Structure formats: C-alpha cells, structure tokens
Amino acid sequence: MEEAILTGIETRTSSPIRIKRNQHYQSLNTVGLYPAGEGAGYAGGILSAGIDGIRVAEAVALSIVAGRV
C-alpha cells in the first residue's frame, strides 16, 4: 500500500541474550514486535541473519493476512 510504513531497527552487535518469540515469530511479551537476526539472538552471521529476516517478514505478512496484527 502507498500509505504503509515499515520500521526496522538494526543493531551493530550480536546479543548474548535472546528475545523470546512464539511460533509466529512474534515477541512473547510485546505484541507487534518481531525480533530477528543477530541483535535478537537468532543468528550467528550475516547469512543466517538474512534468512531469519526473511522468515520474520513472511510471518509478519501472514499475520496481517490472518488479522493478527
């Protein structure tokens, strides 16, 4: 949509902790937050972070279609 806004936050560090998420890739304690990549503790490098980002993007799209967001 032309009026859609997508916000993504990028960090430059890996995280020693993991932001927990459910089977839909959404944070367990923050509705609408989809932690992904190294900063959230779900990847160990640029390639795995990219793959995790794709999976999370797909989960966001599915949740919009299903009306969960």
PDB file of N, CA, C and O in Angstrom, chain B, residues numbered from 101:
ATOM      1  N   MET B 101       0.836  -1.181   0.000  1.00  0.00           N
ATOM      2  CA  MET B 101       0.000   0.000   0.000  1.00  0.00           C
ATOM      3  C   MET B 101       0.883   1.247   0.000  1.00  0.00           C
ATOM      4  O   MET B 101       1.973   1.243   0.573  1.00  0.00           O
ATOM      5  N   GLU B 102       0.425   2.276  -0.622  1.00  0.00           N
ATOM      6  CA  GLU B 102       1.198   3.514  -0.680  1.00  0.00           C
ATOM      7  C   GLU B 102       1.377   4.149   0.691  1.00  0.00           C
ATOM      8  O   GLU B 102       2.414   4.755   0.959  1.00  0.00           O
ATOM      9  N   GLU B 103       0.371   4.018   1.570  1.00  0.00           N
ATOM     10  CA  GLU B 103       0.444   4.668   2.881  1.00  0.00           C
ATOM     11  C   GLU B 103       1.068   3.782   3.960  1.00  0.00           C
ATOM     12  O   GLU B 103       1.115   4.176   5.126  1.00  0.00           O
ATOM     13  N   ALA B 104       1.547   2.595   3.591  1.00  0.00           N
ATOM     14  CA  ALA B 104       2.146   1.671   4.567  1.00  0.00           C
ATOM     15  C   ALA B 104       3.490   2.198   5.061  1.00  0.00           C
ATOM     16  O   ALA B 104       4.256   2.801   4.310  1.00  0.00           O
ATOM     17  N   ILE B 105       3.752   1.957   6.330  1.00  0.00           N
ATOM     18  CA  ILE B 105       5.027   2.332   6.939  1.00  0.00           C
ATOM     19  C   ILE B 105       5.639   1.080   7.555  1.00  0.00           C
ATOM     20  O   ILE B 105       4.979   0.369   8.314  1.00  0.00           O
ATOM     21  N   LEU B 106       6.887   0.813   7.232  1.00  0.00           N
ATOM     22  CA  LEU B 106       7.608  -0.330   7.784  1.00  0.00           C
ATOM     23  C   LEU B 106       8.803   0.203   8.552  1.00  0.00           C
ATOM     24  O   LEU B 106       9.601   0.970   8.016  1.00  0.00           O
ATOM     25  N   THR B 107       8.925  -0.201   9.803  1.00  0.00           N
ATOM     26  CA  THR B 107      10.032   0.248  10.629  1.00  0.00           C
ATOM     27  C   THR B 107      10.892  -0.944  10.995  1.00  0.00           C
ATOM     28  O   THR B 107      10.390  -1.951  11.493  1.00  0.00           O
ATOM     29  N   GLY B 108      12.181  -0.831  10.752  1.00  0.00           N
ATOM     30  CA  GLY B 108      13.120  -1.883  11.129  1.00  0.00           C
ATOM     31  C   GLY B 108      14.282  -1.261  11.885  1.00  0.00           C
ATOM     32  O   GLY B 108      14.824  -0.237  11.469  1.00  0.00           O
ATOM     33  N   ILE B 109      14.657  -1.868  12.977  1.00  0.00           N
ATOM     34  CA  ILE B 109      15.757  -1.359  13.789  1.00  0.00           C
ATOM     35  C   ILE B 109      16.939  -2.291  13.610  1.00  0.00           C
ATOM     36  O   ILE B 109      16.801  -3.510  13.709  1.00  0.00           O
ATOM     37  N   GLU B 110      18.089  -1.721  13.348  1.00  0.00           N
ATOM     38  CA  GLU B 110      19.286  -2.531  13.155  1.00  0.00           C
ATOM     39  C   GLU B 110      20.304  -2.190  14.236  1.00  0.00           C
ATOM     40  O   GLU B 110      20.523  -1.022  14.561  1.00  0.00           O
ATOM     41  N   THR B 111      20.915  -3.225  14.782  1.00  0.00           N
ATOM     42  CA  THR B 111      21.996  -3.003  15.738  1.00  0.00           C
ATOM     43  C   THR B 111      23.297  -3.492  15.113  1.00  0.00           C
ATOM     44  O   THR B 111      23.272  -4.261  14.153  1.00  0.00           O
ATOM     45  N   ARG B 112      24.404  -3.064  15.637  1.00  0.00           N
ATOM     46  CA  ARG B 112      25.694  -3.461  15.081  1.00  0.00           C
ATOM     47  C   ARG B 112      26.406  -4.486  15.956  1.00  0.00           C
ATOM     48  O   ARG B 112      27.607  -4.707  15.804  1.00  0.00           O
ATOM     49  N   THR B 113      25.686  -5.095  16.847  1.00  0.00           N
ATOM     50  CA  THR B 113      26.317  -6.071  17.731  1.00  0.00           C
ATOM     51  C   THR B 113      25.504  -7.353  17.796  1.00  0.00           C
ATOM     52  O   THR B 113      24.305  -7.358  17.516  1.00  0.00           O
ATOM     53  N   SER B 114      26.157  -8.415  18.161  1.00  0.00           N
ATOM     54  CA  SER B 114      25.445  -9.654  18.449  1.00  0.00           C
ATOM     55  C   SER B 114      24.960  -9.586  19.883  1.00  0.00           C
ATOM     56  O   SER B 114      25.502  -8.841  20.699  1.00  0.00           O
ATOM     57  N   SER B 115      23.945 -10.362  20.183  1.00  0.00           N
ATOM     58  CA  SER B 115      23.381 -10.316  21.519  1.00  0.00           C
ATOM     59  C   SER B 115      23.697 -11.592  22.291  1.00  0.00           C
ATOM     60  O   SER B 115      23.552 -12.693  21.760  1.00  0.00           O
ATOM     61  N   PRO B 116      24.127 -11.447  23.541  1.00  0.00           N
ATOM     62  CA  PRO B 116      24.350 -12.638  24.362  1.00  0.00           C
ATOM     63  C   PRO B 116      23.035 -13.200  24.916  1.00  0.00           C
ATOM     64  O   PRO B 116      23.015 -14.264  25.535  1.00  0.00           O
ATOM     65  N   ILE B 117      21.943 -12.471  24.686  1.00  0.00           N
ATOM     66  CA  ILE B 117      20.619 -12.922  25.144  1.00  0.00           C
ATOM     67  C   ILE B 117      19.719 -13.105  23.933  1.00  0.00           C
ATOM     68  O   ILE B 117      20.047 -12.660  22.833  1.00  0.00           O
ATOM     69  N   ARG B 118      18.611 -13.747  24.133  1.00  0.00           N
ATOM     70  CA  ARG B 118      17.647 -13.962  23.059  1.00  0.00           C
ATOM     71  C   ARG B 118      16.305 -13.378  23.486  1.00  0.00           C
ATOM     72  O   ARG B 118      15.817 -13.665  24.578  1.00  0.00           O
ATOM     73  N   ILE B 119      15.713 -12.562  22.624  1.00  0.00           N
ATOM     74  CA  ILE B 119      14.369 -12.054  22.862  1.00  0.00           C
ATOM     75  C   ILE B 119      13.421 -13.172  22.440  1.00  0.00           C
ATOM     76  O   ILE B 119      13.337 -13.505  21.258  1.00  0.00           O
ATOM     77  N   LYS B 120      12.721 -13.740  23.388  1.00  0.00           N
ATOM     78  CA  LYS B 120      11.879 -14.906  23.096  1.00  0.00           C
ATOM     79  C   LYS B 120      10.704 -14.548  22.207  1.00  0.00           C
ATOM     80  O   LYS B 120      10.073 -13.501  22.355  1.00  0.00           O
ATOM     81  N   ARG B 121      10.429 -15.463  21.267  1.00  0.00           N
ATOM     82  CA  ARG B 121       9.319 -15.270  20.352  1.00  0.00           C
ATOM     83  C   ARG B 121       8.521 -16.563  20.211  1.00  0.00           C
ATOM     84  O   ARG B 121       9.020 -17.650  20.503  1.00  0.00           O
ATOM     85  N   ASN B 122       7.271 -16.427  19.759  1.00  0.00           N
ATOM     86  CA  ASN B 122       6.395 -17.595  19.626  1.00  0.00           C
ATOM     87  C   ASN B 122       6.545 -18.246  18.251  1.00  0.00           C
ATOM     88  O   ASN B 122       7.430 -17.879  17.478  1.00  0.00           O
ATOM     89  N   GLN B 123       5.676 -19.215  17.952  1.00  0.00           N
ATOM     90  CA  GLN B 123       5.760 -19.948  16.686  1.00  0.00           C
ATOM     91  C   GLN B 123       5.452 -19.058  15.485  1.00  0.00           C
ATOM     92  O   GLN B 123       5.725 -19.438  14.346  1.00  0.00           O
ATOM     93  N   HIS B 124       4.882 -17.866  15.732  1.00  0.00           N
ATOM     94  CA  HIS B 124       4.586 -16.912  14.666  1.00  0.00           C
ATOM     95  C   HIS B 124       5.678 -15.843  14.571  1.00  0.00           C
ATOM     96  O   HIS B 124       5.506 -14.840  13.877  1.00  0.00           O
ATOM     97  N   TYR B 125       6.791 -16.053  15.261  1.00  0.00           N
ATOM     98  CA  TYR B 125       7.964 -15.167  15.280  1.00  0.00           C
ATOM     99  C   TYR B 125       7.721 -13.854  16.017  1.00  0.00           C
ATOM    100  O   TYR B 125       8.557 -12.954  15.944  1.00  0.00           O
ATOM    101  N   GLN B 126       6.609 -13.720  16.720  1.00  0.00           N
ATOM    102  CA  GLN B 126       6.294 -12.501  17.456  1.00  0.00           C
ATOM    103  C   GLN B 126       6.788 -12.625  18.902  1.00  0.00           C
ATOM    104  O   GLN B 126       6.747 -13.707  19.489  1.00  0.00           O
ATOM    105  N   SER B 127       7.246 -11.525  19.457  1.00  0.00           N
ATOM    106  CA  SER B 127       7.714 -11.492  20.835  1.00  0.00           C
ATOM    107  C   SER B 127       6.650 -12.036  21.776  1.00  0.00           C
ATOM    108  O   SER B 127       5.458 -11.794  21.587  1.00  0.00           O
ATOM    109  N   LEU B 128       7.090 -12.775  22.791  1.00  0.00           N
ATOM    110  CA  LEU B 128       6.154 -13.345  23.761  1.00  0.00           C
ATOM    111  C   LEU B 128       5.507 -12.289  24.639  1.00  0.00           C
ATOM    112  O   LEU B 128       4.375 -12.473  25.086  1.00  0.00           O
ATOM    113  N   ASN B 129       6.203 -11.183  24.897  1.00  0.00           N
ATOM    114  CA  ASN B 129       5.653 -10.199  25.831  1.00  0.00           C
ATOM    115  C   ASN B 129       5.401  -8.816  25.230  1.00  0.00           C
ATOM    116  O   ASN B 129       4.985  -7.905  25.946  1.00  0.00           O
ATOM    117  N   THR B 130       5.648  -8.639  23.917  1.00  0.00           N
ATOM    118  CA  THR B 130       5.397  -7.351  23.281  1.00  0.00           C
ATOM    119  C   THR B 130       4.679  -7.575  21.957  1.00  0.00           C
ATOM    120  O   THR B 130       5.305  -7.933  20.959  1.00  0.00           O
ATOM    121  N   VAL B 131       3.378  -7.365  21.948  1.00  0.00           N
ATOM    122  CA  VAL B 131       2.579  -7.576  20.743  1.00  0.00           C
ATOM    123  C   VAL B 131       3.056  -6.639  19.636  1.00  0.00           C
ATOM    124  O   VAL B 131       3.257  -5.445  19.858  1.00  0.00           O
ATOM    125  N   GLY B 132       3.233  -7.200  18.446  1.00  0.00           N
ATOM    126  CA  GLY B 132       3.656  -6.402  17.298  1.00  0.00           C
ATOM    127  C   GLY B 132       5.162  -6.303  17.119  1.00  0.00           C
ATOM    128  O   GLY B 132       5.625  -5.723  16.136  1.00  0.00           O
ATOM    129  N   LEU B 133       5.938  -6.856  18.048  1.00  0.00           N
ATOM    130  CA  LEU B 133       7.397  -6.851  17.932  1.00  0.00           C
ATOM    131  C   LEU B 133       7.841  -8.205  17.395  1.00  0.00           C
ATOM    132  O   LEU B 133       7.480  -9.248  17.941  1.00  0.00           O
ATOM    133  N   TYR B 134       8.615  -8.182  16.335  1.00  0.00           N
ATOM    134  CA  TYR B 134       9.114  -9.403  15.705  1.00  0.00           C
ATOM    135  C   TYR B 134      10.639  -9.390  15.758  1.00  0.00           C
ATOM    136  O   TYR B 134      11.287  -8.925  14.820  1.00  0.00           O
ATOM    137  N   PRO B 135      11.223  -9.901  16.857  1.00  0.00           N
ATOM    138  CA  PRO B 135      12.681  -9.898  16.986  1.00  0.00           C
ATOM    139  C   PRO B 135      13.314 -10.817  15.943  1.00  0.00           C
ATOM    140  O   PRO B 135      12.824 -11.918  15.689  1.00  0.00           O
ATOM    141  N   ALA B 136      14.406 -10.351  15.345  1.00  0.00           N
ATOM    142  CA  ALA B 136      15.059 -11.131  14.292  1.00  0.00           C
ATOM    143  C   ALA B 136      16.549 -10.836  14.245  1.00  0.00           C
ATOM    144  O   ALA B 136      17.004  -9.780  14.685  1.00  0.00           O
ATOM    145  N   GLY B 137      17.290 -11.777  13.710  1.00  0.00           N
ATOM    146  CA  GLY B 137      18.705 -11.578  13.432  1.00  0.00           C
ATOM    147  C   GLY B 137      19.621 -11.662  14.635  1.00  0.00           C
ATOM    148  O   GLY B 137      19.240 -12.153  15.698  1.00  0.00           O
ATOM    149  N   GLU B 138      20.834 -11.173  14.447  1.00  0.00           N
ATOM    150  CA  GLU B 138      21.865 -11.274  15.485  1.00  0.00           C
ATOM    151  C   GLU B 138      21.532 -10.484  16.741  1.00  0.00           C
ATOM    152  O   GLU B 138      21.740 -10.972  17.852  1.00  0.00           O
ATOM    153  N   GLY B 139      21.020  -9.271  16.581  1.00  0.00           N
ATOM    154  CA  GLY B 139      20.717  -8.422  17.732  1.00  0.00           C
ATOM    155  C   GLY B 139      19.678  -9.012  18.660  1.00  0.00           C
ATOM    156  O   GLY B 139      19.656  -8.704  19.852  1.00  0.00           O
ATOM    157  N   ALA B 140      18.810  -9.865  18.116  1.00  0.00           N
ATOM    158  CA  ALA B 140      17.770 -10.510  18.925  1.00  0.00           C
ATOM    159  C   ALA B 140      18.193 -11.903  19.381  1.00  0.00           C
ATOM    160  O   ALA B 140      17.453 -12.572  20.103  1.00  0.00           O
ATOM    161  N   GLY B 141      19.378 -12.341  18.963  1.00  0.00           N
ATOM    162  CA  GLY B 141      19.898 -13.635  19.383  1.00  0.00           C
ATOM    163  C   GLY B 141      19.472 -14.808  18.511  1.00  0.00           C
ATOM    164  O   GLY B 141      19.541 -15.956  18.950  1.00  0.00           O
ATOM    165  N   TYR B 142      19.028 -14.540  17.269  1.00  0.00           N
ATOM    166  CA  TYR B 142      18.545 -15.601  16.398  1.00  0.00           C
ATOM    167  C   TYR B 142      19.453 -15.869  15.202  1.00  0.00           C
ATOM    168  O   TYR B 142      19.045 -16.578  14.282  1.00  0.00           O
ATOM    169  N   ALA B 143      20.634 -15.343  15.184  1.00  0.00           N
ATOM    170  CA  ALA B 143      21.540 -15.584  14.061  1.00  0.00           C
ATOM    171  C   ALA B 143      22.980 -15.467  14.529  1.00  0.00           C
ATOM    172  O   ALA B 143      23.274 -14.865  15.562  1.00  0.00           O
ATOM    173  N   GLY B 144      23.858 -16.050  13.753  1.00  0.00           N
ATOM    174  CA  GLY B 144      25.271 -16.010  14.108  1.00  0.00           C
ATOM    175  C   GLY B 144      26.135 -15.412  13.020  1.00  0.00           C
ATOM    176  O   GLY B 144      27.355 -15.572  13.050  1.00  0.00           O
ATOM    177  N   GLY B 145      25.544 -14.736  12.074  1.00  0.00           N
ATOM    178  CA  GLY B 145      26.297 -14.127  10.984  1.00  0.00           C
ATOM    179  C   GLY B 145      25.352 -13.485   9.989  1.00  0.00           C
ATOM    180  O   GLY B 145      24.132 -13.563  10.132  1.00  0.00           O
ATOM    181  N   ILE B 146      25.925 -12.853   8.981  1.00  0.00           N
ATOM    182  CA  ILE B 146      25.141 -12.086   8.021  1.00  0.00           C
ATOM    183  C   ILE B 146      24.170 -12.965   7.230  1.00  0.00           C
ATOM    184  O   ILE B 146      23.036 -12.557   6.979  1.00  0.00           O
ATOM    185  N   LEU B 147      24.596 -14.150   6.840  1.00  0.00           N
ATOM    186  CA  LEU B 147      23.719 -15.022   6.055  1.00  0.00           C
ATOM    187  C   LEU B 147      22.549 -15.537   6.895  1.00  0.00           C
ATOM    188  O   LEU B 147      21.399 -15.475   6.462  1.00  0.00           O
ATOM    189  N   SER B 148      22.841 -16.042   8.083  1.00  0.00           N
ATOM    190  CA  SER B 148      21.752 -16.550   8.928  1.00  0.00           C
ATOM    191  C   SER B 148      20.841 -15.417   9.393  1.00  0.00           C
ATOM    192  O   SER B 148      19.646 -15.637   9.589  1.00  0.00           O
ATOM    193  N   ALA B 149      21.376 -14.216   9.571  1.00  0.00           N
ATOM    194  CA  ALA B 149      20.544 -13.065   9.935  1.00  0.00           C
ATOM    195  C   ALA B 149      19.598 -12.708   8.789  1.00  0.00           C
ATOM    196  O   ALA B 149      18.435 -12.377   9.019  1.00  0.00           O
ATOM    197  N   GLY B 150      20.097 -12.776   7.565  1.00  0.00           N
ATOM    198  CA  GLY B 150      19.260 -12.504   6.401  1.00  0.00           C
ATOM    199  C   GLY B 150      18.136 -13.516   6.267  1.00  0.00           C
ATOM    200  O   GLY B 150      16.991 -13.153   5.994  1.00  0.00           O
ATOM    201  N   ILE B 151      18.466 -14.785   6.460  1.00  0.00           N
ATOM    202  CA  ILE B 151      17.459 -15.848   6.375  1.00  0.00           C
ATOM    203  C   ILE B 151      16.410 -15.669   7.469  1.00  0.00           C
ATOM    204  O   ILE B 151      15.214 -15.815   7.218  1.00  0.00           O
ATOM    205  N   ASP B 152      16.858 -15.354   8.677  1.00  0.00           N
ATOM    206  CA  ASP B 152      15.915 -15.128   9.771  1.00  0.00           C
ATOM    207  C   ASP B 152      15.019 -13.932   9.451  1.00  0.00           C
ATOM    208  O   ASP B 152      13.823 -13.955   9.745  1.00  0.00           O
ATOM    209  N   GLY B 153      15.584 -12.902   8.858  1.00  0.00           N
ATOM    210  CA  GLY B 153      14.800 -11.731   8.466  1.00  0.00           C
ATOM    211  C   GLY B 153      13.725 -12.065   7.449  1.00  0.00           C
ATOM    212  O   GLY B 153      12.613 -11.542   7.519  1.00  0.00           O
ATOM    213  N   ILE B 154      14.055 -12.938   6.501  1.00  0.00           N
ATOM    214  CA  ILE B 154      13.071 -13.367   5.508  1.00  0.00           C
ATOM    215  C   ILE B 154      11.941 -14.134   6.187  1.00  0.00           C
ATOM    216  O   ILE B 154      10.767 -13.915   5.892  1.00  0.00           O
ATOM    217  N   ARG B 155      12.302 -15.027   7.093  1.00  0.00           N
ATOM    218  CA  ARG B 155      11.271 -15.798   7.816  1.00  0.00           C
ATOM    219  C   ARG B 155      10.358 -14.888   8.626  1.00  0.00           C
ATOM    220  O   ARG B 155       9.143 -15.083   8.652  1.00  0.00           O
ATOM    221  N   VAL B 156      10.938 -13.903   9.279  1.00  0.00           N
ATOM    222  CA  VAL B 156      10.141 -12.967  10.078  1.00  0.00           C
ATOM    223  C   VAL B 156       9.253 -12.116   9.173  1.00  0.00           C
ATOM    224  O   VAL B 156       8.097 -11.861   9.508  1.00  0.00           O
ATOM    225  N   ALA B 157       9.781 -11.672   8.028  1.00  0.00           N
ATOM    226  CA  ALA B 157       8.974 -10.888   7.085  1.00  0.00           C
ATOM    227  C   ALA B 157       7.769 -11.698   6.599  1.00  0.00           C
ATOM    228  O   ALA B 157       6.663 -11.172   6.481  1.00  0.00           O
ATOM    229  N   GLU B 158       7.996 -12.970   6.322  1.00  0.00           N
ATOM    230  CA  GLU B 158       6.889 -13.842   5.917  1.00  0.00           C
ATOM    231  C   GLU B 158       5.863 -13.983   7.041  1.00  0.00           C
ATOM    232  O   GLU B 158       4.657 -13.983   6.790  1.00  0.00           O
ATOM    233  N   ALA B 159       6.346 -14.102   8.284  1.00  0.00           N
ATOM    234  CA  ALA B 159       5.443 -14.230   9.432  1.00  0.00           C
ATOM    235  C   ALA B 159       4.618 -12.955   9.617  1.00  0.00           C
ATOM    236  O   ALA B 159       3.432 -13.027   9.938  1.00  0.00           O
ATOM    237  N   VAL B 160       5.231 -11.800   9.419  1.00  0.00           N
ATOM    238  CA  VAL B 160       4.501 -10.530   9.533  1.00  0.00           C
ATOM    239  C   VAL B 160       3.417 -10.468   8.462  1.00  0.00           C
ATOM    240  O   VAL B 160       2.278 -10.102   8.748  1.00  0.00           O
ATOM    241  N   ALA B 161       3.771 -10.826   7.229  1.00  0.00           N
ATOM    242  CA  ALA B 161       2.790 -10.813   6.137  1.00  0.00           C
ATOM    243  C   ALA B 161       1.626 -11.760   6.431  1.00  0.00           C
ATOM    244  O   ALA B 161       0.467 -11.403   6.220  1.00  0.00           O
ATOM    245  N   LEU B 162       1.927 -12.956   6.913  1.00  0.00           N
ATOM    246  CA  LEU B 162       0.872 -13.919   7.242  1.00  0.00           C
ATOM    247  C   LEU B 162      -0.015 -13.412   8.377  1.00  0.00           C
ATOM    248  O   LEU B 162      -1.227 -13.626   8.364  1.00  0.00           O
ATOM    249  N   SER B 163       0.589 -12.741   9.356  1.00  0.00           N
ATOM    250  CA  SER B 163      -0.221 -12.239  10.461  1.00  0.00           C
ATOM    251  C   SER B 163      -1.133 -11.103  10.018  1.00  0.00           C
ATOM    252  O   SER B 163      -2.232 -10.946  10.549  1.00  0.00           O
ATOM    253  N   ILE B 164      -0.690 -10.316   9.056  1.00  0.00           N
ATOM    254  CA  ILE B 164      -1.541  -9.254   8.512  1.00  0.00           C
ATOM    255  C   ILE B 164      -2.721  -9.867   7.766  1.00  0.00           C
ATOM    256  O   ILE B 164      -3.863  -9.443   7.941  1.00  0.00           O
ATOM    257  N   VAL B 165      -2.440 -10.861   6.940  1.00  0.00           N
ATOM    258  CA  VAL B 165      -3.498 -11.539   6.195  1.00  0.00           C
ATOM    259  C   VAL B 165      -4.488 -12.218   7.135  1.00  0.00           C
ATOM    260  O   VAL B 165      -5.695 -12.209   6.892  1.00  0.00           O
ATOM    261  N   ALA B 166      -3.962 -12.810   8.216  1.00  0.00           N
ATOM    262  CA  ALA B 166      -4.821 -13.520   9.172  1.00  0.00           C
ATOM    263  C   ALA B 166      -5.501 -12.571  10.151  1.00  0.00           C
ATOM    264  O   ALA B 166      -6.359 -13.000  10.923  1.00  0.00           O
ATOM    265  N   GLY B 167      -5.137 -11.289  10.135  1.00  0.00           N
ATOM    266  CA  GLY B 167      -5.746 -10.323  11.039  1.00  0.00           C
ATOM    267  C   GLY B 167      -5.215 -10.363  12.453  1.00  0.00           C
ATOM    268  O   GLY B 167      -5.896  -9.916  13.376  1.00  0.00           O
ATOM    269  N   ARG B 168      -3.990 -10.897  12.654  1.00  0.00           N
ATOM    270  CA  ARG B 168      -3.405 -10.958  13.995  1.00  0.00           C
ATOM    271  C   ARG B 168      -2.646  -9.705  14.360  1.00  0.00           C
ATOM    272  O   ARG B 168      -2.210  -9.571  15.504  1.00  0.00           O
ATOM    273  N   VAL B 169      -2.471  -8.784  13.433  1.00  0.00           N
ATOM    274  CA  VAL B 169      -1.752  -7.542  13.722  1.00  0.00           C
ATOM    275  C   VAL B 169      -2.691  -6.375  13.579  1.00  0.00           C
ATOM    276  O   VAL B 169      -2.287  -5.229  13.779  1.00  0.00           O
TER     277      VAL B 169
END
